[in-house]
Each structure stands twice: as structure tokens, then as C-alpha cells.
Amino acid sequence: MESLLFAFALAFSFADSAKIAPWAKDAVAAVSAAGIMNGVGNNNFAPTAVYSCEQSALTLLRTYNLLTK
């Protein structure tokens, strides 16, 4: 339970956390806590921004590395 609360704290520590859709908050907390997605800088997650090819590749690489440890 404590790690779940920590994950939510990470997700909602982003300066733009109010822009994260309610249905996505659990997923943002999970990928943030796992280190898969860490935001775009300046403490922003940018949930409404365009997701680049480079960001997609990095997300896939981090997910792969996490799953193959």
C-alpha cells in the first residue's frame, strides 16, 4: 500500500498534474513510479503534448529493460 501511495505522489508532483485526465491518473502513476516515463522537463508531464518518435523509442526501451531484468 505504501508503494502505491508513493507512485501516486510521484504522478501528482508534476507541475501540470491537473491536466492529466482522470482515467489516466493510475497509469501515469504506474509508469512514473517504474521509471518508464519521467516527464518532459521543468517538472512537467505534458499529457496533452504530441508524443515524439524519440519519446516512443525511449519508452519502449525502458519497458523492455524493466521486463527483462
Biotite code that builds the C-alpha atoms (Angstrom):
import biotite.structure as struc

atoms = struc.array([
    struc.Atom([0.000, 0.000, 0.000], chain_id="A", res_id=1, res_name="MET", atom_name="CA", element="C"),
    struc.Atom([2.836, 2.382, 0.826], chain_id="A", res_id=2, res_name="GLU", atom_name="CA", element="C"),
    struc.Atom([4.455, 1.932, -2.602], chain_id="A", res_id=3, res_name="SER", atom_name="CA", element="C"),
    struc.Atom([1.108, 2.634, -4.284], chain_id="A", res_id=4, res_name="LEU", atom_name="CA", element="C"),
    struc.Atom([0.807, 5.885, -2.358], chain_id="A", res_id=5, res_name="LEU", atom_name="CA", element="C"),
    struc.Atom([4.368, 6.763, -3.354], chain_id="A", res_id=6, res_name="PHE", atom_name="CA", element="C"),
    struc.Atom([3.509, 6.128, -7.014], chain_id="A", res_id=7, res_name="ALA", atom_name="CA", element="C"),
    struc.Atom([0.545, 8.484, -6.801], chain_id="A", res_id=8, res_name="PHE", atom_name="CA", element="C"),
    struc.Atom([2.697, 11.096, -5.072], chain_id="A", res_id=9, res_name="ALA", atom_name="CA", element="C"),
    struc.Atom([5.180, 10.914, -7.972], chain_id="A", res_id=10, res_name="LEU", atom_name="CA", element="C"),
    struc.Atom([2.465, 11.274, -10.583], chain_id="A", res_id=11, res_name="ALA", atom_name="CA", element="C"),
    struc.Atom([0.880, 14.235, -8.899], chain_id="A", res_id=12, res_name="PHE", atom_name="CA", element="C"),
    struc.Atom([4.106, 16.036, -8.161], chain_id="A", res_id=13, res_name="SER", atom_name="CA", element="C"),
    struc.Atom([4.223, 17.153, -11.799], chain_id="A", res_id=14, res_name="PHE", atom_name="CA", element="C"),
    struc.Atom([3.528, 20.871, -12.130], chain_id="A", res_id=15, res_name="ALA", atom_name="CA", element="C"),
    struc.Atom([0.883, 20.136, -14.784], chain_id="A", res_id=16, res_name="ASP", atom_name="CA", element="C"),
    struc.Atom([-0.752, 17.194, -12.999], chain_id="A", res_id=17, res_name="SER", atom_name="CA", element="C"),
    struc.Atom([-4.141, 18.931, -13.164], chain_id="A", res_id=18, res_name="ALA", atom_name="CA", element="C"),
    struc.Atom([-4.048, 18.378, -16.941], chain_id="A", res_id=19, res_name="LYS", atom_name="CA", element="C"),
    struc.Atom([-3.798, 14.585, -16.558], chain_id="A", res_id=20, res_name="ILE", atom_name="CA", element="C"),
    struc.Atom([-7.184, 13.062, -17.407], chain_id="A", res_id=21, res_name="ALA", atom_name="CA", element="C"),
    struc.Atom([-8.892, 11.266, -14.515], chain_id="A", res_id=22, res_name="PRO", atom_name="CA", element="C"),
    struc.Atom([-8.919, 7.967, -16.419], chain_id="A", res_id=23, res_name="TRP", atom_name="CA", element="C"),
    struc.Atom([-5.131, 8.193, -16.974], chain_id="A", res_id=24, res_name="ALA", atom_name="CA", element="C"),
    struc.Atom([-4.009, 9.056, -13.438], chain_id="A", res_id=25, res_name="LYS", atom_name="CA", element="C"),
    struc.Atom([-3.425, 5.428, -12.366], chain_id="A", res_id=26, res_name="ASP", atom_name="CA", element="C"),
    struc.Atom([-1.388, 4.704, -15.493], chain_id="A", res_id=27, res_name="ALA", atom_name="CA", element="C"),
    struc.Atom([0.683, 7.877, -15.123], chain_id="A", res_id=28, res_name="VAL", atom_name="CA", element="C"),
    struc.Atom([1.402, 6.946, -11.512], chain_id="A", res_id=29, res_name="ALA", atom_name="CA", element="C"),
    struc.Atom([2.473, 3.440, -12.541], chain_id="A", res_id=30, res_name="ALA", atom_name="CA", element="C"),
    struc.Atom([4.784, 4.405, -15.414], chain_id="A", res_id=31, res_name="VAL", atom_name="CA", element="C"),
    struc.Atom([6.243, 7.265, -13.412], chain_id="A", res_id=32, res_name="SER", atom_name="CA", element="C"),
    struc.Atom([6.960, 5.061, -10.385], chain_id="A", res_id=33, res_name="ALA", atom_name="CA", element="C"),
    struc.Atom([8.512, 2.398, -12.638], chain_id="A", res_id=34, res_name="ALA", atom_name="CA", element="C"),
    struc.Atom([10.799, 4.976, -14.254], chain_id="A", res_id=35, res_name="GLY", atom_name="CA", element="C"),
    struc.Atom([9.346, 4.332, -17.706], chain_id="A", res_id=36, res_name="ILE", atom_name="CA", element="C"),
    struc.Atom([8.113, 7.889, -18.216], chain_id="A", res_id=37, res_name="MET", atom_name="CA", element="C"),
    struc.Atom([9.631, 10.730, -16.226], chain_id="A", res_id=38, res_name="ASN", atom_name="CA", element="C"),
    struc.Atom([8.072, 13.798, -17.767], chain_id="A", res_id=39, res_name="GLY", atom_name="CA", element="C"),
    struc.Atom([9.461, 16.264, -20.285], chain_id="A", res_id=40, res_name="VAL", atom_name="CA", element="C"),
    struc.Atom([11.465, 18.566, -18.049], chain_id="A", res_id=41, res_name="GLY", atom_name="CA", element="C"),
    struc.Atom([10.743, 21.509, -15.788], chain_id="A", res_id=42, res_name="ASN", atom_name="CA", element="C"),
    struc.Atom([8.679, 19.118, -13.638], chain_id="A", res_id=43, res_name="ASN", atom_name="CA", element="C"),
    struc.Atom([6.054, 18.753, -16.383], chain_id="A", res_id=44, res_name="ASN", atom_name="CA", element="C"),
    struc.Atom([4.464, 15.572, -17.682], chain_id="A", res_id=45, res_name="PHE", atom_name="CA", element="C"),
    struc.Atom([2.833, 17.310, -20.686], chain_id="A", res_id=46, res_name="ALA", atom_name="CA", element="C"),
    struc.Atom([-0.148, 14.956, -21.014], chain_id="A", res_id=47, res_name="PRO", atom_name="CA", element="C"),
    struc.Atom([-1.662, 16.875, -23.926], chain_id="A", res_id=48, res_name="THR", atom_name="CA", element="C"),
    struc.Atom([1.563, 17.345, -25.912], chain_id="A", res_id=49, res_name="ALA", atom_name="CA", element="C"),
    struc.Atom([2.486, 15.456, -29.064], chain_id="A", res_id=50, res_name="VAL", atom_name="CA", element="C"),
    struc.Atom([4.494, 12.306, -28.262], chain_id="A", res_id=51, res_name="TYR", atom_name="CA", element="C"),
    struc.Atom([7.598, 12.145, -30.459], chain_id="A", res_id=52, res_name="SER", atom_name="CA", element="C"),
    struc.Atom([9.185, 9.118, -32.114], chain_id="A", res_id=53, res_name="CYS", atom_name="CA", element="C"),
    struc.Atom([12.184, 9.538, -29.819], chain_id="A", res_id=54, res_name="GLU", atom_name="CA", element="C"),
    struc.Atom([9.987, 9.513, -26.731], chain_id="A", res_id=55, res_name="GLN", atom_name="CA", element="C"),
    struc.Atom([8.217, 6.400, -28.013], chain_id="A", res_id=56, res_name="SER", atom_name="CA", element="C"),
    struc.Atom([11.513, 4.614, -28.605], chain_id="A", res_id=57, res_name="ALA", atom_name="CA", element="C"),
    struc.Atom([12.779, 5.509, -25.136], chain_id="A", res_id=58, res_name="LEU", atom_name="CA", element="C"),
    struc.Atom([9.517, 4.353, -23.546], chain_id="A", res_id=59, res_name="THR", atom_name="CA", element="C"),
    struc.Atom([9.767, 1.014, -25.354], chain_id="A", res_id=60, res_name="LEU", atom_name="CA", element="C"),
    struc.Atom([13.426, 0.605, -24.366], chain_id="A", res_id=61, res_name="LEU", atom_name="CA", element="C"),
    struc.Atom([12.747, 1.369, -20.697], chain_id="A", res_id=62, res_name="ARG", atom_name="CA", element="C"),
    struc.Atom([9.785, -1.024, -20.685], chain_id="A", res_id=63, res_name="THR", atom_name="CA", element="C"),
    struc.Atom([11.865, -3.768, -22.329], chain_id="A", res_id=64, res_name="TYR", atom_name="CA", element="C"),
    struc.Atom([14.700, -3.249, -19.842], chain_id="A", res_id=65, res_name="ASN", atom_name="CA", element="C"),
    struc.Atom([12.287, -3.382, -16.931], chain_id="A", res_id=66, res_name="LEU", atom_name="CA", element="C"),
    struc.Atom([10.673, -6.601, -18.180], chain_id="A", res_id=67, res_name="LEU", atom_name="CA", element="C"),
    struc.Atom([13.959, -8.376, -18.933], chain_id="A", res_id=68, res_name="THR", atom_name="CA", element="C"),
    struc.Atom([15.764, -7.713, -15.631], chain_id="A", res_id=69, res_name="LYS", atom_name="CA", element="C"),
])
